[in-house]
């Protein structure tokens, strides 16, 4: 890790994996545990390029690349301020030769990097529709939470467009939108292959899920559960293994 000079209202967070760190600006938008969960479930080979839609600070692109040992990663971020922060994080972790940050709209990506050009795409999208009322006075937070610049359909359509035949798409989303996600995936030639239902605690209801879909994949869906914390607040053995803490 390079020496870092933090600007006003910035902090340095330890990702607790191979000395990776992330600069975050709390007044804008900070990644949540959902991003880390998704990064831990992305699978890629050493020859693959991972494309991360809505990369924010770059945390998923960085973690997924390092954990999978993929050849390259591309982080796509529409917000200029967040894209610049992601670039700084790439430089901080000395990954400039492996990770590229593109400051553009997800809908434009097929024309930028090429259709059917990559094997892996992942996304931690805005969870709420514009009509859901989950807005913020801070534009960076509002764009990250609500579908103000792209919809669920936009994301899935662009992912399908850039994926090669049999390529994989990974996405985390709120459980109440599961049916909508599956419908959109199937309509865009992405066959759901595995859904991981995420329970914050054993006593809680499913909060989010991670779907793995394959372009032109054969039918056949596997459903798994992931309980993150025990009732006493300790991380479950299942989660520890996922986070490389077992």
N, C-alpha and C positions, 0 to 999 in steps of 0.2 A: 504494500500500500504506500502510495506517495504521501508526502507531507501535505496537509490540507490547511487552507486558510478560510475559516468560516466568515461569512458575511453577517450582517445584522439579521437577527431572528432565525438563525440557522443552528442546527445541532447535528452531531455526528452519531449515528447509531451503528452498533456492532451487529452484524447479521449472524454471528456465532457459527460461521462456517468458513474455514480456510482464510481467516483474517480479512474477510470481505466486510466493507463498511459502506454506509449510505448517508449522504448529506440530505437532510430534510428541512423543510421550512414550515413549521407548525401553523403559521398564519395562512398558508395556502392549503395544500392537501398532503397528508401523510398516509402511507400505505398501511393496510390493516393485516391481520393474521390471514385473511382470505387470500391475499396475494402470495404469501409464503406457502400456504397449503397448495395452491395451484402450481406454483413453481416446483414443489416437491413431487407432484404427480405427473409432470410432463416427462415424456419418454422420447429420446432421440438418439440416433447413432452418431458416431464420430465424424461421419461425412455429411451430416445434415446441417441445414440452416434453420434456426428457429425464428419465426416472426412473432413478435409480441405486440398486439394491438392495444393502443391506449397505455403506453408503457409508463407514463407518469415520471417518477423518479428513476426508472430503469431497473427497479428491484427484481421484477420477474425475469427480464431478459438476462440480468447478471447471474441470478441464482440458477436459473434453468440451464444456462450455458455451462457454468462451472460444474454443476452437479451431473449433467449428462455427458460432459466432455464433447459437446457438439462442436462442429467446425466453426460456425459463425452464428451470430444472432443479429436481428434487426428489430429495433424498437421504434414503433410508430406513435407519434404524439402530436395532436393538433395544436396544443397550446405552446406558444413560443417560450414562455417562461419555464414551463415544466420540461420541455425538450432540452433547453439549455442546462437545466439542473441534471437531467439524465446524462447529458454529455460530460458534465463535470464528474459525475459518479463513475462513468466508464473510465475516464482518465485517472480518477482517484485509485481505482482498482487495477490500473495498468492493463486494460483490456481493449485499447484502441484498435489493435490489429484484429480483433475478433468481433467487436460489437459496433454497429453503425446505428445512429439515431436519425430518423427521418421526421422532420417537422412538417407534417401534412395531414390531410383528411384521410381517414381509413378508406373512404369510398374511392379515393384516387389511387390507392396502392396497386391494384392490378395493372394500371398503366405505367406505374413507376418501376416496379420490380419484375413485372411480367406475369402473365397468366400461366398457370400450371408450372411454376418455377421452384417451389419449395415442398418439403415433406412434412413440416411441422408448423402449426400456427396455434397460438394460445391467446387468451384474452380474459382479463378481469374487467368486465364492462360496467357502465353505469347501470345500477340496479333498477332505477325507477323511471317510469314514463313521465313525460313533461307534465301530465295532468295529475300526477300523484301527490303533488304538494311538497316534495322533498327538496325544495330549492334553497339556495343560500344567497346572501347579498355579495358574497365573494365569488367572482366568476370562475376561478380555478376549482373551487369546491363544487359549485353548481354543475359545471360541465362533467366533473368526475362522478357525480351522483345521479344525474338525470340525463335522459336521452335528448339533450338539447342540440347536439351537433351530429349525432348518429343514432339510429335505432338498432334494436336487436336484429332486425332483418338486414340492415345495412352491414352489420358486422359479419353475420353468417354468410351473406352473399359474397362479400369480398374475400372471406376466408376460403370459401369453396372455389372461387375464381383463381386464387394463386396457388392452391394445393395441386400437387401432381396426383395422378391416379393412385389410390390406396393411401394417400397422405392422411395425417391425423390432425384433428382439431380438438383443443382442450379449452374448456371454459367453465368458470365458476359463476353461479347465479343463485338468486333467491328461490326457495322451494316453491313459492306461490306462482312462479312463472315457468315451472317445469313443463307443463303441457304445451305452452307457447314455444318454448325452446325446442322441444322434440319436433313439433310440427314444422317449424322453420328449418331445422336441420334436414329433415327428410325432403322437404320441398326444394332444398338446394343440394341434393345428391350427397348429403353427409349422413351416413347411417350410424345412429347411436350404438356403440359397442359396449360401453361400460358407464354406469352412473354410480357415483359414490355419494351416498346421503350423509351429510355432516351434522352430527348432534353436538352442540356445545357441551352438554353434560348428559349423563345417562337418564336423568329425570326430565330433561327438556325435549321439546319437539324438534324435528328436523328444521334447521334454519336455512342452510344453503346446500347446494349439491355441486359436484364437479362432473361434467360429462366429457367422455372421450368418444369422438365420432370419426368415422373413416370415410373418405371420399369413395363413392361407389362400392362401399363395403357390403358384404353379404348380411342378411338379417341375422340377428342373434345378439340379444342384450343381456349383459350380466349386471346385477345390482349388488353393491356392497355397502356396508355401514362403516362410518368412522366416528367414534366418540372421542372428543378431544380431551375433556377433563373429567376426573372422578368427582364425586360429590364434595370431597374435602379440598378441591381446588388443585390437586396434583394431576399432572398430565398423565393420561393413560399410557400403558405400555405400547399400545398400538400407535398412538401419536408420537411417543418418544422414538420409536423405530423409524417412523416417517421423517421426523426432524433430525435423525442421526444422533439422538441423545440416549439411546438404549445402551 
